[in-house]
């Protein structure tokens, strides 16, 4: 997938991002998105804290969260409610 988002836009997918956990939680409340991709390593709140907050909030708990991170801790991600766990770097070719 191209880094500029052209493929996503062509498929009707809109994205928004924030660089920190607190901002991301605020955005989730504001937009109530169809899905969230989340890194573990972020400024202010780490992704584990954000994932727990998302899944602990009745207004946000139903949103699927895909972890995309360099940390390989799938069991923790799934135990906190992640829908999927992808370890960077991601091979877009599928091989």
PDB file as gemmi writes it, atoms N, CA and C in Angstrom:
CRYST1    1.000    1.000    1.000  90.00  90.00  90.00 P 1                      
ATOM      1  N   UNK A   1       0.839  -1.169   0.000  1.00  0.00           N  
ATOM      2  CA  UNK A   1       0.000   0.000   0.000  1.00  0.00           C  
ATOM      3  C   UNK A   1       0.888   1.238   0.000  1.00  0.00           C  
ATOM      4  N   UNK A   2       0.482   2.225  -0.745  1.00  0.00           N  
ATOM      5  CA  UNK A   2       1.280   3.447  -0.839  1.00  0.00           C  
ATOM      6  C   UNK A   2       1.142   4.250   0.438  1.00  0.00           C  
ATOM      7  N   UNK A   3       2.216   4.879   0.824  1.00  0.00           N  
ATOM      8  CA  UNK A   3       2.252   5.649   2.047  1.00  0.00           C  
ATOM      9  C   UNK A   3       1.394   6.898   2.046  1.00  0.00           C  
ATOM     10  N   UNK A   4       0.976   7.381   0.878  1.00  0.00           N  
ATOM     11  CA  UNK A   4       0.204   8.626   0.837  1.00  0.00           C  
ATOM     12  C   UNK A   4      -1.286   8.411   1.060  1.00  0.00           C  
ATOM     13  N   UNK A   5      -1.715   7.176   1.231  1.00  0.00           N  
ATOM     14  CA  UNK A   5      -3.113   6.895   1.487  1.00  0.00           C  
ATOM     15  C   UNK A   5      -3.987   6.836   0.244  1.00  0.00           C  
ATOM     16  N   UNK A   6      -3.394   6.895  -0.942  1.00  0.00           N  
ATOM     17  CA  UNK A   6      -4.182   6.911  -2.180  1.00  0.00           C  
ATOM     18  C   UNK A   6      -5.029   5.652  -2.332  1.00  0.00           C  
ATOM     19  N   UNK A   7      -4.501   4.499  -1.973  1.00  0.00           N  
ATOM     20  CA  UNK A   7      -5.252   3.252  -2.101  1.00  0.00           C  
ATOM     21  C   UNK A   7      -6.436   3.261  -1.149  1.00  0.00           C  
ATOM     22  N   UNK A   8      -6.210   3.680   0.070  1.00  0.00           N  
ATOM     23  CA  UNK A   8      -7.303   3.738   1.044  1.00  0.00           C  
ATOM     24  C   UNK A   8      -8.400   4.679   0.587  1.00  0.00           C  
ATOM     25  N   UNK A   9      -8.023   5.844   0.126  1.00  0.00           N  
ATOM     26  CA  UNK A   9      -9.028   6.803  -0.354  1.00  0.00           C  
ATOM     27  C   UNK A   9      -9.791   6.246  -1.542  1.00  0.00           C  
ATOM     28  N   UNK A  10      -9.105   5.546  -2.433  1.00  0.00           N  
ATOM     29  CA  UNK A  10      -9.769   4.972  -3.600  1.00  0.00           C  
ATOM     30  C   UNK A  10     -10.798   3.924  -3.188  1.00  0.00           C  
ATOM     31  N   UNK A  11     -10.595   3.294  -2.054  1.00  0.00           N  
ATOM     32  CA  UNK A  11     -11.530   2.285  -1.556  1.00  0.00           C  
ATOM     33  C   UNK A  11     -12.570   2.882  -0.605  1.00  0.00           C  
ATOM     34  N   UNK A  12     -12.560   4.190  -0.453  1.00  0.00           N  
ATOM     35  CA  UNK A  12     -13.531   4.850   0.410  1.00  0.00           C  
ATOM     36  C   UNK A  12     -13.198   4.803   1.885  1.00  0.00           C  
ATOM     37  N   UNK A  13     -11.950   4.546   2.216  1.00  0.00           N  
ATOM     38  CA  UNK A  13     -11.529   4.485   3.611  1.00  0.00           C  
ATOM     39  C   UNK A  13     -10.888   5.814   3.981  1.00  0.00           C  
ATOM     40  N   UNK A  14     -11.414   6.432   5.014  1.00  0.00           N  
ATOM     41  CA  UNK A  14     -10.825   7.679   5.511  1.00  0.00           C  
ATOM     42  C   UNK A  14     -10.088   7.380   6.805  1.00  0.00           C  
ATOM     43  N   UNK A  15      -8.989   8.036   6.997  1.00  0.00           N  
ATOM     44  CA  UNK A  15      -8.215   7.809   8.208  1.00  0.00           C  
ATOM     45  C   UNK A  15      -7.880   9.111   8.905  1.00  0.00           C  
ATOM     46  N   UNK A  16      -7.698   9.011  10.188  1.00  0.00           N  
ATOM     47  CA  UNK A  16      -7.216  10.116  11.013  1.00  0.00           C  
ATOM     48  C   UNK A  16      -6.188   9.532  11.951  1.00  0.00           C  
ATOM     49  N   UNK A  17      -5.221  10.330  12.336  1.00  0.00           N  
ATOM     50  CA  UNK A  17      -4.238   9.807  13.279  1.00  0.00           C  
ATOM     51  C   UNK A  17      -3.848  10.868  14.284  1.00  0.00           C  
ATOM     52  N   UNK A  18      -3.343  10.399  15.372  1.00  0.00           N  
ATOM     53  CA  UNK A  18      -2.787  11.251  16.423  1.00  0.00           C  
ATOM     54  C   UNK A  18      -1.476  10.618  16.848  1.00  0.00           C  
ATOM     55  N   UNK A  19      -0.585  11.440  17.356  1.00  0.00           N  
ATOM     56  CA  UNK A  19       0.735  10.945  17.724  1.00  0.00           C  
ATOM     57  C   UNK A  19       0.839  10.475  19.165  1.00  0.00           C  
ATOM     58  N   UNK A  20      -0.144  10.764  19.975  1.00  0.00           N  
ATOM     59  CA  UNK A  20      -0.082  10.367  21.373  1.00  0.00           C  
ATOM     60  C   UNK A  20      -1.340   9.645  21.810  1.00  0.00           C  
ATOM     61  N   UNK A  21      -1.214   8.910  22.892  1.00  0.00           N  
ATOM     62  CA  UNK A  21      -2.328   8.128  23.403  1.00  0.00           C  
ATOM     63  C   UNK A  21      -3.514   8.956  23.863  1.00  0.00           C  
ATOM     64  N   UNK A  22      -3.250  10.021  24.579  1.00  0.00           N  
ATOM     65  CA  UNK A  22      -4.351  10.867  25.057  1.00  0.00           C  
ATOM     66  C   UNK A  22      -5.131  11.471  23.895  1.00  0.00           C  
ATOM     67  N   UNK A  23      -4.398  11.987  22.910  1.00  0.00           N  
ATOM     68  CA  UNK A  23      -5.052  12.559  21.727  1.00  0.00           C  
ATOM     69  C   UNK A  23      -5.833  11.484  20.974  1.00  0.00           C  
ATOM     70  N   UNK A  24      -5.284  10.293  20.907  1.00  0.00           N  
ATOM     71  CA  UNK A  24      -5.962   9.191  20.225  1.00  0.00           C  
ATOM     72  C   UNK A  24      -7.266   8.813  20.905  1.00  0.00           C  
ATOM     73  N   UNK A  25      -7.264   8.786  22.238  1.00  0.00           N  
ATOM     74  CA  UNK A  25      -8.492   8.482  22.969  1.00  0.00           C  
ATOM     75  C   UNK A  25      -9.544   9.567  22.747  1.00  0.00           C  
ATOM     76  N   UNK A  26      -9.115  10.808  22.740  1.00  0.00           N  
ATOM     77  CA  UNK A  26     -10.046  11.914  22.475  1.00  0.00           C  
ATOM     78  C   UNK A  26     -10.656  11.766  21.077  1.00  0.00           C  
ATOM     79  N   UNK A  27      -9.815  11.429  20.100  1.00  0.00           N  
ATOM     80  CA  UNK A  27     -10.293  11.266  18.733  1.00  0.00           C  
ATOM     81  C   UNK A  27     -11.263  10.088  18.629  1.00  0.00           C  
ATOM     82  N   UNK A  28     -10.990   9.009  19.331  1.00  0.00           N  
ATOM     83  CA  UNK A  28     -11.891   7.855  19.315  1.00  0.00           C  
ATOM     84  C   UNK A  28     -13.267   8.246  19.843  1.00  0.00           C  
ATOM     85  N   UNK A  29     -13.297   9.040  20.910  1.00  0.00           N  
ATOM     86  CA  UNK A  29     -14.580   9.511  21.443  1.00  0.00           C  
ATOM     87  C   UNK A  29     -15.297  10.418  20.447  1.00  0.00           C  
ATOM     88  N   UNK A  30     -14.533  11.254  19.783  1.00  0.00           N  
ATOM     89  CA  UNK A  30     -15.108  12.218  18.837  1.00  0.00           C  
ATOM     90  C   UNK A  30     -15.664  11.529  17.588  1.00  0.00           C  
ATOM     91  N   UNK A  31     -14.896  10.599  17.013  1.00  0.00           N  
ATOM     92  CA  UNK A  31     -15.257   9.997  15.731  1.00  0.00           C  
ATOM     93  C   UNK A  31     -15.972   8.652  15.835  1.00  0.00           C  
ATOM     94  N   UNK A  32     -15.785   7.947  16.936  1.00  0.00           N  
ATOM     95  CA  UNK A  32     -16.247   6.556  17.078  1.00  0.00           C  
ATOM     96  C   UNK A  32     -16.016   5.810  15.754  1.00  0.00           C  
ATOM     97  N   UNK A  33     -14.728   5.565  15.419  1.00  0.00           N  
ATOM     98  CA  UNK A  33     -14.377   4.994  14.114  1.00  0.00           C  
ATOM     99  C   UNK A  33     -14.805   3.534  13.968  1.00  0.00           C  
ATOM    100  N   UNK A  34     -14.800   3.061  12.742  1.00  0.00           N  
ATOM    101  CA  UNK A  34     -15.135   1.667  12.445  1.00  0.00           C  
ATOM    102  C   UNK A  34     -14.050   0.719  12.956  1.00  0.00           C  
ATOM    103  N   UNK A  35     -12.805   1.191  13.033  1.00  0.00           N  
ATOM    104  CA  UNK A  35     -11.679   0.389  13.512  1.00  0.00           C  
ATOM    105  C   UNK A  35     -10.549   1.330  13.917  1.00  0.00           C  
ATOM    106  N   UNK A  36      -9.644   0.802  14.726  1.00  0.00           N  
ATOM    107  CA  UNK A  36      -8.486   1.576  15.193  1.00  0.00           C  
ATOM    108  C   UNK A  36      -7.232   0.737  15.001  1.00  0.00           C  
ATOM    109  N   UNK A  37      -6.185   1.352  14.435  1.00  0.00           N  
ATOM    110  CA  UNK A  37      -4.859   0.737  14.459  1.00  0.00           C  
ATOM    111  C   UNK A  37      -4.074   1.458  15.535  1.00  0.00           C  
ATOM    112  N   UNK A  38      -3.307   0.697  16.287  1.00  0.00           N  
ATOM    113  CA  UNK A  38      -2.659   1.244  17.469  1.00  0.00           C  
ATOM    114  C   UNK A  38      -1.249   0.707  17.598  1.00  0.00           C  
ATOM    115  N   UNK A  39      -0.300   1.603  17.811  1.00  0.00           N  
ATOM    116  CA  UNK A  39       1.076   1.207  18.101  1.00  0.00           C  
ATOM    117  C   UNK A  39       1.237   1.157  19.614  1.00  0.00           C  
ATOM    118  N   UNK A  40       2.152   0.380  20.094  1.00  0.00           N  
ATOM    119  CA  UNK A  40       2.410   0.297  21.532  1.00  0.00           C  
ATOM    120  C   UNK A  40       3.308   1.443  21.982  1.00  0.00           C  
ATOM    121  N   UNK A  41       4.277   1.806  21.158  1.00  0.00           N  
ATOM    122  CA  UNK A  41       5.250   2.834  21.524  1.00  0.00           C  
ATOM    123  C   UNK A  41       4.780   4.202  21.062  1.00  0.00           C  
ATOM    124  N   UNK A  42       4.264   4.982  22.007  1.00  0.00           N  
ATOM    125  CA  UNK A  42       3.776   6.328  21.716  1.00  0.00           C  
ATOM    126  C   UNK A  42       4.193   7.259  22.843  1.00  0.00           C  
ATOM    127  N   UNK A  43       4.202   8.554  22.537  1.00  0.00           N  
ATOM    128  CA  UNK A  43       4.460   9.505  23.615  1.00  0.00           C  
ATOM    129  C   UNK A  43       3.272   9.543  24.580  1.00  0.00           C  
ATOM    130  N   UNK A  44       3.447   9.991  25.724  1.00  0.00           N  
ATOM    131  CA  UNK A  44       2.515  10.169  26.842  1.00  0.00           C  
ATOM    132  C   UNK A  44       1.943   8.850  27.357  1.00  0.00           C  
ATOM    133  N   UNK A  45       0.974   8.235  26.728  1.00  0.00           N  
ATOM    134  CA  UNK A  45       0.431   6.947  27.161  1.00  0.00           C  
ATOM    135  C   UNK A  45       0.910   5.858  26.221  1.00  0.00           C  
ATOM    136  N   UNK A  46       1.332   4.723  26.773  1.00  0.00           N  
ATOM    137  CA  UNK A  46       1.725   3.632  25.883  1.00  0.00           C  
ATOM    138  C   UNK A  46       0.471   2.950  25.342  1.00  0.00           C  
ATOM    139  N   UNK A  47       0.632   2.187  24.296  1.00  0.00           N  
ATOM    140  CA  UNK A  47      -0.489   1.535  23.638  1.00  0.00           C  
ATOM    141  C   UNK A  47      -1.235   0.545  24.510  1.00  0.00           C  
ATOM    142  N   UNK A  48      -0.529  -0.087  25.460  1.00  0.00           N  
ATOM    143  CA  UNK A  48      -1.211  -1.015  26.370  1.00  0.00           C  
ATOM    144  C   UNK A  48      -2.254  -0.266  27.201  1.00  0.00           C  
ATOM    145  N   UNK A  49      -1.870   0.902  27.684  1.00  0.00           N  
ATOM    146  CA  UNK A  49      -2.787   1.725  28.485  1.00  0.00           C  
ATOM    147  C   UNK A  49      -3.954   2.199  27.634  1.00  0.00           C  
ATOM    148  N   UNK A  50      -3.668   2.605  26.398  1.00  0.00           N  
ATOM    149  CA  UNK A  50      -4.720   3.070  25.491  1.00  0.00           C  
ATOM    150  C   UNK A  50      -5.672   1.921  25.158  1.00  0.00           C  
ATOM    151  N   UNK A  51      -5.141   0.744  24.853  1.00  0.00           N  
ATOM    152  CA  UNK A  51      -5.986  -0.401  24.537  1.00  0.00           C  
ATOM    153  C   UNK A  51      -6.891  -0.744  25.724  1.00  0.00           C  
ATOM    154  N   UNK A  52      -6.335  -0.769  26.921  1.00  0.00           N  
ATOM    155  CA  UNK A  52      -7.140  -1.055  28.112  1.00  0.00           C  
ATOM    156  C   UNK A  52      -8.226   0.004  28.306  1.00  0.00           C  
ATOM    157  N   UNK A  53      -7.893   1.270  28.043  1.00  0.00           N  
ATOM    158  CA  UNK A  53      -8.875   2.347  28.179  1.00  0.00           C  
ATOM    159  C   UNK A  53      -9.979   2.209  27.135  1.00  0.00           C  
ATOM    160  N   UNK A  54      -9.616   1.878  25.911  1.00  0.00           N  
ATOM    161  CA  UNK A  54     -10.615   1.686  24.850  1.00  0.00           C  
ATOM    162  C   UNK A  54     -11.574   0.558  25.203  1.00  0.00           C  
ATOM    163  N   UNK A  55     -11.023  -0.569  25.619  1.00  0.00           N  
ATOM    164  CA  UNK A  55     -11.850  -1.740  25.898  1.00  0.00           C  
ATOM    165  C   UNK A  55     -12.606  -1.611  27.223  1.00  0.00           C  
ATOM    166  N   UNK A  56     -12.146  -0.725  28.091  1.00  0.00           N  
ATOM    167  CA  UNK A  56     -12.823  -0.498  29.367  1.00  0.00           C  
ATOM    168  C   UNK A  56     -13.892   0.578  29.305  1.00  0.00           C  
ATOM    169  N   UNK A  57     -14.005   1.234  28.177  1.00  0.00           N  
ATOM    170  CA  UNK A  57     -14.986   2.310  28.006  1.00  0.00           C  
ATOM    171  C   UNK A  57     -16.198   1.761  27.244  1.00  0.00           C  
ATOM    172  N   UNK A  58     -17.378   1.724  27.865  1.00  0.00           N  
ATOM    173  CA  UNK A  58     -18.554   1.166  27.192  1.00  0.00           C  
ATOM    174  C   UNK A  58     -18.880   1.837  25.853  1.00  0.00           C  
ATOM    175  N   UNK A  59     -18.517   3.096  25.693  1.00  0.00           N  
ATOM    176  CA  UNK A  59     -18.790   3.799  24.440  1.00  0.00           C  
ATOM    177  C   UNK A  59     -17.824   3.395  23.322  1.00  0.00           C  
ATOM    178  N   UNK A  60     -16.668   2.839  23.681  1.00  0.00           N  
ATOM    179  CA  UNK A  60     -15.636   2.522  22.688  1.00  0.00           C  
ATOM    180  C   UNK A  60     -15.296   1.039  22.603  1.00  0.00           C  
ATOM    181  N   UNK A  61     -15.747   0.253  23.543  1.00  0.00           N  
ATOM    182  CA  UNK A  61     -15.330  -1.146  23.664  1.00  0.00           C  
ATOM    183  C   UNK A  61     -15.636  -1.994  22.436  1.00  0.00           C  
ATOM    184  N   UNK A  62     -16.645  -1.614  21.664  1.00  0.00           N  
ATOM    185  CA  UNK A  62     -17.031  -2.408  20.497  1.00  0.00           C  
ATOM    186  C   UNK A  62     -16.180  -2.130  19.260  1.00  0.00           C  
ATOM    187  N   UNK A  63     -15.305  -1.139  19.312  1.00  0.00           N  
ATOM    188  CA  UNK A  63     -14.472  -0.792  18.156  1.00  0.00           C  
ATOM    189  C   UNK A  63     -13.327  -1.807  18.036  1.00  0.00           C  
ATOM    190  N   UNK A  64     -13.180  -2.459  16.890  1.00  0.00           N  
ATOM    191  CA  UNK A  64     -12.048  -3.375  16.705  1.00  0.00           C  
ATOM    192  C   UNK A  64     -10.723  -2.602  16.736  1.00  0.00           C  
ATOM    193  N   UNK A  65      -9.749  -3.147  17.458  1.00  0.00           N  
ATOM    194  CA  UNK A  65      -8.435  -2.518  17.563  1.00  0.00           C  
ATOM    195  C   UNK A  65      -7.389  -3.492  17.035  1.00  0.00           C  
ATOM    196  N   UNK A  66      -6.622  -3.034  16.045  1.00  0.00           N  
ATOM    197  CA  UNK A  66      -5.528  -3.816  15.479  1.00  0.00           C  
ATOM    198  C   UNK A  66      -4.225  -3.199  15.970  1.00  0.00           C  
ATOM    199  N   UNK A  67      -3.448  -3.971  16.696  1.00  0.00           N  
ATOM    200  CA  UNK A  67      -2.138  -3.499  17.142  1.00  0.00           C  
ATOM    201  C   UNK A  67      -1.141  -3.691  16.011  1.00  0.00           C  
ATOM    202  N   UNK A  68      -0.393  -2.648  15.712  1.00  0.00           N  
ATOM    203  CA  UNK A  68       0.645  -2.673  14.681  1.00  0.00           C  
ATOM    204  C   UNK A  68       1.885  -2.098  15.338  1.00  0.00           C  
ATOM    205  N   UNK A  69       2.829  -2.962  15.701  1.00  0.00           N  
ATOM    206  CA  UNK A  69       3.932  -2.537  16.550  1.00  0.00           C  
ATOM    207  C   UNK A  69       5.178  -3.392  16.336  1.00  0.00           C  
ATOM    208  N   UNK A  70       6.303  -2.901  16.809  1.00  0.00           N  
ATOM    209  CA  UNK A  70       7.535  -3.698  16.738  1.00  0.00           C  
ATOM    210  C   UNK A  70       7.619  -4.682  17.901  1.00  0.00           C  
ATOM    211  N   UNK A  71       6.824  -4.467  18.935  1.00  0.00           N  
ATOM    212  CA  UNK A  71       6.839  -5.372  20.088  1.00  0.00           C  
ATOM    213  C   UNK A  71       6.107  -6.660  19.754  1.00  0.00           C  
ATOM    214  N   UNK A  72       6.724  -7.768  20.089  1.00  0.00           N  
ATOM    215  CA  UNK A  72       6.097  -9.055  19.822  1.00  0.00           C  
ATOM    216  C   UNK A  72       5.538  -9.598  21.133  1.00  0.00           C  
ATOM    217  N   UNK A  73       4.339  -9.166  21.466  1.00  0.00           N  
ATOM    218  CA  UNK A  73       3.689  -9.598  22.698  1.00  0.00           C  
ATOM    219  C   UNK A  73       2.210  -9.846  22.413  1.00  0.00           C  
ATOM    220  N   UNK A  74       1.969 -10.752  21.492  1.00  0.00           N  
ATOM    221  CA  UNK A  74       0.618 -11.059  21.037  1.00  0.00           C  
ATOM    222  C   UNK A  74      -0.323 -11.455  22.175  1.00  0.00           C  
ATOM    223  N   UNK A  75       0.164 -12.294  23.064  1.00  0.00           N  
ATOM    224  CA  UNK A  75      -0.723 -12.783  24.130  1.00  0.00           C  
ATOM    225  C   UNK A  75      -1.242 -11.630  24.987  1.00  0.00           C  
ATOM    226  N   UNK A  76      -0.403 -10.668  25.272  1.00  0.00           N  
ATOM    227  CA  UNK A  76      -0.852  -9.499  26.041  1.00  0.00           C  
ATOM    228  C   UNK A  76      -1.874  -8.694  25.247  1.00  0.00           C  
ATOM    229  N   UNK A  77      -1.594  -8.481  23.965  1.00  0.00           N  
ATOM    230  CA  UNK A  77      -2.513  -7.740  23.116  1.00  0.00           C  
ATOM    231  C   UNK A  77      -3.885  -8.383  23.059  1.00  0.00           C  
ATOM    232  N   UNK A  78      -3.910  -9.689  22.821  1.00  0.00           N  
ATOM    233  CA  UNK A  78      -5.189 -10.384  22.738  1.00  0.00           C  
ATOM    234  C   UNK A  78      -5.896 -10.418  24.095  1.00  0.00           C  
ATOM    235  N   UNK A  79      -5.137 -10.563  25.160  1.00  0.00           N  
ATOM    236  CA  UNK A  79      -5.772 -10.602  26.491  1.00  0.00           C  
ATOM    237  C   UNK A  79      -6.396  -9.260  26.862  1.00  0.00           C  
ATOM    238  N   UNK A  80      -5.873  -8.172  26.293  1.00  0.00           N  
ATOM    239  CA  UNK A  80      -6.440  -6.844  26.552  1.00  0.00           C  
ATOM    240  C   UNK A  80      -7.570  -6.494  25.583  1.00  0.00           C  
ATOM    241  N   UNK A  81      -7.837  -7.373  24.620  1.00  0.00           N  
ATOM    242  CA  UNK A  81      -8.980  -7.151  23.743  1.00  0.00           C  
ATOM    243  C   UNK A  81      -8.673  -6.776  22.313  1.00  0.00           C  
ATOM    244  N   UNK A  82      -7.403  -6.848  21.899  1.00  0.00           N  
ATOM    245  CA  UNK A  82      -7.073  -6.537  20.505  1.00  0.00           C  
ATOM    246  C   UNK A  82      -7.755  -7.532  19.571  1.00  0.00           C  
ATOM    247  N   UNK A  83      -8.212  -7.037  18.436  1.00  0.00           N  
ATOM    248  CA  UNK A  83      -8.841  -7.886  17.426  1.00  0.00           C  
ATOM    249  C   UNK A  83      -7.789  -8.637  16.626  1.00  0.00           C  
ATOM    250  N   UNK A  84      -6.670  -7.954  16.352  1.00  0.00           N  
ATOM    251  CA  UNK A  84      -5.568  -8.537  15.592  1.00  0.00           C  
ATOM    252  C   UNK A  84      -4.272  -7.913  16.075  1.00  0.00           C  
ATOM    253  N   UNK A  85      -3.154  -8.594  15.801  1.00  0.00           N  
ATOM    254  CA  UNK A  85      -1.838  -8.139  16.236  1.00  0.00           C  
ATOM    255  C   UNK A  85      -0.872  -8.325  15.083  1.00  0.00           C  
ATOM    256  N   UNK A  86      -0.289  -7.230  14.612  1.00  0.00           N  
ATOM    257  CA  UNK A  86       0.655  -7.281  13.506  1.00  0.00           C  
ATOM    258  C   UNK A  86       1.996  -6.739  13.990  1.00  0.00           C  
ATOM    259  N   UNK A  87       3.063  -7.470  13.680  1.00  0.00           N  
ATOM    260  CA  UNK A  87       4.398  -7.067  14.091  1.00  0.00           C  
ATOM    261  C   UNK A  87       5.110  -6.391  12.918  1.00  0.00           C  
ATOM    262  N   UNK A  88       5.655  -5.191  13.194  1.00  0.00           N  
ATOM    263  CA  UNK A  88       6.413  -4.459  12.180  1.00  0.00           C  
ATOM    264  C   UNK A  88       7.785  -5.087  12.018  1.00  0.00           C  
ATOM    265  N   UNK A  89       8.409  -4.991  10.870  1.00  0.00           N  
ATOM    266  CA  UNK A  89       7.871  -4.435   9.634  1.00  0.00           C  
ATOM    267  C   UNK A  89       6.855  -5.389   9.026  1.00  0.00           C  
ATOM    268  N   UNK A  90       5.854  -4.827   8.394  1.00  0.00           N  
ATOM    269  CA  UNK A  90       4.802  -5.619   7.774  1.00  0.00           C  
ATOM    270  C   UNK A  90       5.153  -5.797   6.308  1.00  0.00           C  
ATOM    271  N   UNK A  91       5.065  -7.033   5.856  1.00  0.00           N  
ATOM    272  CA  UNK A  91       5.362  -7.370   4.471  1.00  0.00           C  
ATOM    273  C   UNK A  91       4.074  -7.238   3.667  1.00  0.00           C  
ATOM    274  N   UNK A  92       3.918  -6.154   2.942  1.00  0.00           N  
ATOM    275  CA  UNK A  92       2.693  -5.877   2.182  1.00  0.00           C  
ATOM    276  C   UNK A  92       2.492  -6.843   1.016  1.00  0.00           C  
ATOM    277  N   UNK A  93       3.528  -7.544   0.621  1.00  0.00           N  
ATOM    278  CA  UNK A  93       3.403  -8.470  -0.520  1.00  0.00           C  
ATOM    279  C   UNK A  93       2.701  -9.754  -0.131  1.00  0.00           C  
ATOM    280  N   UNK A  94       2.591 -10.004   1.180  1.00  0.00           N  
ATOM    281  CA  UNK A  94       1.933 -11.211   1.638  1.00  0.00           C  
ATOM    282  C   UNK A  94       2.827 -12.431   1.655  1.00  0.00           C  
ATOM    283  N   UNK A  95       4.104 -12.252   1.321  1.00  0.00           N  
ATOM    284  CA  UNK A  95       5.007 -13.406   1.319  1.00  0.00           C  
ATOM    285  C   UNK A  95       5.789 -13.490   2.604  1.00  0.00           C  
TER     286      UNK A  95                                                      
END                                                                             
